[in-house]
Structures are given as C-alpha cells and as structure tokens.
Amino acid sequence: MPTTSRRISPAAITVESPSRLHLGFIDPNGSLGRAFGSAGLAIDAHGTRLTARQAPASRQTPIIEGTINDGQRERIEQHLAQLEAAMGHGPTVDIEVHETPRAHTGLGSGTQLALALGTAFARVRGHATTTADIARILGRGARSGIGIHGFDHGGLIVDGGRDVRNASATSLPPLIARQPFPEAWRVLLIDDTSREGLHGDEEKRGLASLAPFPATLAAHLSHLVLMRILPAVAESDFDTYADALCDLQQTIGEYFAPVQGGVFASPAVARALEAVAAEVKAGIGQTSWGPVGFAFVASAQDAGRALAAAQRVSQGVPLTFTVAAGRNRGATWRAADHRHHGANAA
C-alpha cells in the first residue's frame, strides 16, 4: 500500500484488506540456503475491514468496537500500544471492526488485522509509514511474506524466505514474483468450523519437532513454483497450474502430516476435496495449517459443480463453503465519517 505524507491526515479512515491463501512453503528447512519461501494468493472473500477515528482531545483511552471475542480485542489493544510506542504520542485513536475472517483457519487473519489496523492508525496520525514498517512494529512476517506482500499488491505472490546464513536478519521475506491471477478461475474454500489450525506456541513446537526437509524436495518445489505454477498463471494454463499445485501441496502436506495428523488437518475437508477432484479438474490443497482447504477450478461453472460435489458428502459435518476469485489489488482505504462516542465526546 502506498505511503502517505503527514499533510494527509483525515480524522477517520476505513481500511479494507484481502485474505490470502498460503499455497505452500518452498523450503521449510532452509536446506538450499533460504528458509521457508512461500507461494500464495490474495482472494476476494473473507476480508478484513475496520475504521480508525481520532478521539476527542479530552479522552486518553481508545474505544474499541465490533470485536468478535475477547482475544481479538486484546490483540487490538496490544497493537495500539505497540503503534503508540513506535510512532510517538498523538491523538487517541478509536477502532471499529466491521468484518474479519474466522481466526486460525489458514486465511492470514492475524496479519491482515494487524496491517489494516496499523495502516489506519498511521494515516489518522498522519505518518508516512510503509506496510513493511507496520509489519515490523507489530511482529508479522516471521516466516512468510505472503500476507504482507498481498496486502500491498494482491495477485499471486512468491516470496524468497529468509537467508539462513544471517540469523539476525529481521527484514521482510523479499517479494520475488507477482502475477495477476486469471479472472475466470475460481477457488472453492471449505472450512471445518469445529477445528482451528496450529498457532502460537503449539505451532512453534510443531515446526521444531519436524525432521529436516530434504534438499531434493526443496529443489523439486522450487522447480514447481518457478517453471510450472508461475508460467501457468501467466499463460492462463489451468491444467498445468492445477497439476503443479496438487504436487506442491501433496509434497508439503506429507512433510507436515506428523504435526497436523495427516496431509489435511481436517478429515472432513479432505473427503470433500476428494469428492470435488472426482467431479471436476481441480487444484486441491490446504492453506497454511488449515483447517480451510481449497479447490481451484477453471470457471464459475466448474465452481458450481465443485460446490455441489462437496456438499453431497458433507451432510452432518460442520463444513462451510465459499466460492472466491483471486484479487489482483491490495488493500484499499478511504476517508470515513468522523463521529464521537456518546458521553465520552468532548
């Protein structure tokens, strides 16, 4: 997202940011010199939208509205404190949350909340702060840069991971490729609402317990991304994209299987995706630690067939379904109505 100058400081800003699908790590172990590296896609569903407003000068405590639970509210309070410490004292900023995806499902909700909040806060305060600056302040992008680069650019993103030879490096994993995603293609998202993906300390312990990722597999995934997935997207070659994505997902899923209980975190999602693959040509997989699984298809018509196939095998199972498209633009912002809060207004 472009930076702003201190001269542009609306009293209220609404930021809307896209969710992302994490399509897979390239080298989780850094066996070829750089750790992780990621491919991912910004999508036009399950976005994050919030508004930041300057509070009356007499009030020092921010008002936070619209949060879905105490955990989200606490995270916003923490982020506001981090932003205040990094950017210096200024007007109190109130936050109103309008929309966020379900947390810990593989859609990057934590990063998008942090970046949307940081962007809105900075613009209301009149700071020329980049998305990378905000990610650093709020501790995002430790392994993957997909959510951060997707926030700025949208589209299909590949980041270069981190240099394992420089253990002190704290810079954002660099953007090494960005392709606009074909407008006709669709993706069916399947969420098992009875589960959450690994996160926090549990995620760290899980990663630490895995065996080293073989350099031969890292080389294979590098070839899949560079010579199959990226060219297929550039040429709108859906069959090659689907086959390569299935290969990438199967390879990385087998590696993470000991931690998440299988190639897919949710057996119900796995069954639904198997039904989709039997009905229509699809690129199937799981985003991040799940439980959200995905099935890429070549058209809206195929998305309808995929949805029907998944629904047929999901009776009595807590699955939800969304048909989405790739989003070829990053986050957006607009000036919002400025209002004060009842008895706290001055």
Sequence and secondary structure as in RCSB ss.txt:
>XXXX:A:sequence
MPTTSRRISPAAITVESPSRLHLGFIDPNGSLGRAFGSAGLAIDAHGTRLTARQAPASRQTPIIEGTINDGQRER
IEQHLAQLEAAMGHGPTVDIEVHETPRAHTGLGSGTQLALALGTAFARVRGHATTTADIARILGRGARSGIGIHG
FDHGGLIVDGGRDVRNASATSLPPLIARQPFPEAWRVLLIDDTSREGLHGDEEKRGLASLAPFPATLAAHLSHLV
LMRILPAVAESDFDTYADALCDLQQTIGEYFAPVQGGVFASPAVARALEAVAAEVKAGIGQTSWGPVGFAFVASA
QDAGRALAAAQRVSQGVPLTFTVAAGRNRGATWRAADHRHHGANAA
>XXXX:A:secstr
     TT   SEEEEEEEEEEEEEEEETT TTSEEEEEEEEEEEEEEEEEEEEE  TT  S  EE  SSHHHHHH
HHHHHHHHHHHH S S EEEEEEE   SSSSS HHHHHHHHHHHHHHHHHT    HHHHHHHHT  SS  HHHHH
HHH SEEEE  EETT TT  S   EEEEE   TT EEEEEEETT     HHHHHHHHHHS    HHHHHHHHHHI
IIIIHHHHHTT HHHHHHHHHHHHHHHHHHHHHHHTSSSS HHHHHHHHHHHHHS  EEEE TT S EEEEESSH
HHHHHHHHHHHHT TTS EEEEEE B  S  EEEE      GGG  
